[in-house]
């Protein structure tokens, strides 16, 4: 069964901060909390605003925090005209920011969300003072995640029944728990339940497959050495989705992109230990005077 805000919204994390914003062909689920300069959170492939449920309130003590479900994900409905490619996501998110008259001073992107953040900066969709890449998928990596899902997603996204089959398989909660563990992270039962709810939604799964099938990082990789603002890399030492070595490859291209290790945390580090991530962000922001 697809997620429905009327049915599911009341029990969604930070639902009291939620609203819906129409921008182009997309009806975005947006959350806003806190006071101060604007900070934008961009989640990764397959996640939603729920992934910030513990980190966002900590950051909201200093900034006005905005987060949204990416197109094709969770409660956001509609797809940009160019689909769900990196460039299309950047353009659509930029249009949303303009619609909301929002100018974030800091953007934090998790996994694929870090690539979207960097693409938005290059495309002048936003002009923050700095980017925080949280286990960022900024380069092509030769991991199980890439080798299995990139070609498979392209095949499955062309079959309209595939999303329904995957959502049906996701009714097995143990399978979802094993999927989370394969990222190197260990979530509490509430965190696992939220991914279980997401992955049982055929509409969400279809959006994830379409995004992964269209994902190309070649142009971003060519431009990465030209990032015009500070970029901090927060890296979970146990990340098995985007291996920590990827951050060092980014550092080779962009020597000014420091790496802060998050010991004993996996790909979903901000859901495992939000306080550690918030501390690293606060410390970096003090240096940037953000």
URVEN-V951282 format. One line per field, one symbol per residue. phi: phi as a letter, one per 20 degrees, with the letter a starting at -180 (. if undefined). psi: psi as a letter, one per 30 degrees, with the letter a starting at -180 (. if undefined). burial: b if it has 16 or more other ideal C-beta (glycine too) atoms within 10 Angstrom, else e. Layout:
BEGIN
phi=???
psi=???
burial=???
END
This chain:
BEGIN
phi=.ffcgfedffdeglffeebccebmeddeecccbnbogfcddcfegndaggfegefgfffffcceedbbefgndldfdocggendfgffffffffffgfgeldcfebcdcelfffffffffffelfbcfeacdedlfeecfcedggffeeffffffffedfefffffffffffffffffffffendceffffffffffffeegfffffffffffdfcdgffffegfdgecgcddecffdfdedgggffffffffcgedfddedfmddfegfeebfffffgffgfffffele
psi=klkkeeefefgkkgffgllkkkjbgkjkjkkklalalkkkkjllkfaafffgeeeeeefffeljkkllklkfkcfkklklegahleeeeeeeeeeeeeeghkikfkkkkkcffeeeeeeeeeggflilflkkjjhkiflkkileeeeefeeeeeeeffjffeeeeeeeeffjeeeeeeeeeffgljlleeeeeeeeeeffjeeeeeeeeeeefgkkgeeeeffefgkflkjkjkjkfgkgejkffeeeeeeeeifgilkjkjkgkaeheffeieeeeeeeeeeeeeefh.
burial=eebeeeebeeebbbeebbeeeebeebebbbbbbbeebbbbbbbbbbbbbbbbbbbbbbbbebbbbbbbbbbbbbbbbebbeebbbbbbbbbbbbbbbeebeeebbbbbbbbbbbbbbbbbbbeebbebebbbbbbbbbbbbebebbeebeeebeebbeeeebbeebbeebeeeeebbeebeebbbbbeeebbebbbbbbbbbbbbbbbbbbbbbbebeebbeebeebeebbbbbbbebbbbbbbebbebbeebbeebeebebeebbbbbbbbbbebbbebbeebbeeeeb
END
